[in-house]
């Protein structure tokens, strides 16, 4: 599932440096690297720059610099988007500048909230609590079934996820494309200014192994929030996730973990990103 067209992207890492340092210390892959690991295969002739937008010492890109890219990709973040601090507000400012420049945007988790907030929507702490590891029964809306981001995707599927906040009010220019029982907005498309932003609350960029690593690193919070009595109770889950990542055809582990091809097959899991490039980035580049 490769796209040979040479393109230029900027991957925007939404984590502040202190949080990136924690990820390194706990052997969790950095958010931008999760994207790079599969994008370099999907887009072998493309170039990728990185922007650590949460860091106050990093200069904000100019309109000319933004317009040099064919697409902007946002990672997740552990910040809270409705908090009024510089690490957050400068990201919203940048997102609006990208909208104004007309450069297509895509992203996951934090990105769905960013797409909404930057264009006039609202976010909040999810009253259902943390959604973690795997979001179950993500279901396309009628608009989602007809949207190009989901071309070739089944109407219901599971996806990797780890979040506490959610989009609670969409802007006038937005369309909800997918939902589930835990989080009403599982994906969104926003037209604002001169641009368009497609985003998922779930994470197409994760693999089962990488999610197992993140679950292990977040075990303190998961226990604190009442999902397990103690951290050691989580070890079988994490170990089984890692085992299945190494033996994806293991039927017993698949059944035990309730994991299918929508999680394990790269082409299925990453289809939203592929479709964004094919149906939004390339047509925009060509002036269509």
C-alpha positions, -999 to 999 in steps of 0.1 A, spaced: 0 0 0 26 25 -12 22 59 -27 51 68 -50 44 105 -54 72 126 -39 57 148 -11 69 169 18 54 166 52 59 181 86 51 159 116 41 180 146 49 163 179 24 177 205 42 165 236 63 189 257 99 180 263 95 169 299 69 143 287 91 132 258 119 126 283 95 104 304 87 84 273 124 78 267 129 68 303 101 42 301 112 28 267 81 40 249 85 50 213 82 88 207 49 98 190 66 112 159 86 79 154 54 59 155 43 78 124 77 77 107 80 39 111 51 33 87 51 65 67 85 58 53 72 25 40 39 39 27 56 70 12 91 59 1 98 90 -20 86 116 5 104 138 29 95 144 66 105 172 89 97 173 127 83 202 147 83 201 185 55 227 187 49 225 225 84 238 233 83 276 239 119 281 226 110 266 192 102 294 167 67 294 152 69 286 115 60 315 91 32 313 66 58 307 39 74 278 58 40 262 64 30 265 27 62 247 17 46 214 30 21 192 12 7 180 45 9 185 82 6 155 105 -2 158 142 7 133 169 -10 127 202 0 146 233 -5 143 271 -14 179 275 -49 191 281 -62 212 252 -87 233 272 -60 245 296 -48 281 290 -10 277 290 15 285 263 24 249 255 -13 245 244 -22 279 230 8 281 207 -3 248 192 -38 261 186 -23 292 170 -2 271 147 -31 249 137 -51 280 127 -21 292 107 -20 259 88 -58 261 82 -52 297 68 -24 284 46 -47 258 31 -23 229 38 -41 196 45 -38 183 81 -42 149 96 -36 134 130 -47 112 159 -59 116 195 -48 152 204 -52 160 168 -90 154 168 -93 177 197 -70 202 180 -90 202 148 -122 210 168 -107 236 192 -88 255 166 -120 259 145 -144 269 172 -154 236 189 -151 225 225 -134 197 244 -137 183 280 -127 155 302 -145 124 291 -173 116 316 -168 80 308 -132 81 320 -101 68 303 -104 49 271 -73 28 268 -55 1 248 -83 -7 223 -114 13 214 -141 -12 206 -168 -11 180 -158 22 163 -187 27 140 -189 50 109 -217 75 108 -236 79 76 -213 107 67 -183 86 75 -195 58 52 -194 82 24 -162 101 33 -130 94 14 -110 89 46 -129 56 50 -128 44 14 -123 7 16 -127 5 54 -152 -17 71 -181 2 88 -173 -11 122 -138 -19 136 -115 -16 167 -86 8 170 -57 16 194 -65 43 219 -53 61 250 -71 93 262 -89 111 289 -104 140 270 -129 142 241 -145 166 217 -178 176 232 -190 202 207 -181 203 171 -177 236 151 -202 244 123 -176 234 97 -171 199 111 -185 165 104 -184 136 128 -173 105 108 -171 78 135 -183 71 170 -185 44 197 -201 38 230 -173 54 250 -164 85 230 -189 102 208 -164 118 184 -140 90 173 -132 109 141 -139 142 126 -134 162 93 -131 200 96 -131 226 69 -120 259 82 -103 290 67 -87 278 35 -79 242 47 -92 209 58 -83 186 87 -91 149 90 -85 134 124 -91 103 145 -94 101 183 -79 66 179 -43 58 168 -37 42 134 0 47 139 3 23 168 12 -14 166 2 -40 192 37 -41 205 39 -3 209 5 -1 226 16 -29 250 46 -7 259 24 23 265 -1 4 286 28 -8 307 41 27 311 7 40 321 0 12 346 1 35 376 -27 56 362 -47 27 350 -46 11 384 -53 45 401 -84 49 380 -98 15 391 -93 -8 361 -71 -31 382 -64 -36 419 -26 -35 416 0 -30 389 11 -66 389 -24 -76 378 -17 -59 345 14 -80 337 -5 -109 320 -23 -85 297 8 -67 287 27 -99 282 0 -114 261 -2 -83 239 35 -85 233 33 -123 226 5 -118 200 25 -90 184 52 -115 177 28 -143 168 -1 -126 150 -16 -159 137 -19 -173 173 -57 -180 173 -58 -186 211 -43 -152 219 -65 -135 193 -95 -149 209 -84 -142 245 -75 -106 237 -104 -102 213 -81 -88 186 -86 -93 149 -71 -81 116 -84 -46 120 -58 -43 148 -31 -65 134 -31 -58 97 -11 -27 88 -31 -20 56 -64 -21 74 -53 -1 104 -34 26 84 -60 30 57 -72 64 70 -37 79 66 -33 64 31 -67 78 21 -58 112 35 -27 113 13 -45 99 -18 -78 118 -16 -68 151 1 -30 158 0 -23 149 -36 -54 165 -50 -47 197 -30 -11 197 -43 -24 193 -79 -48 222 -74 -79 200 -78 
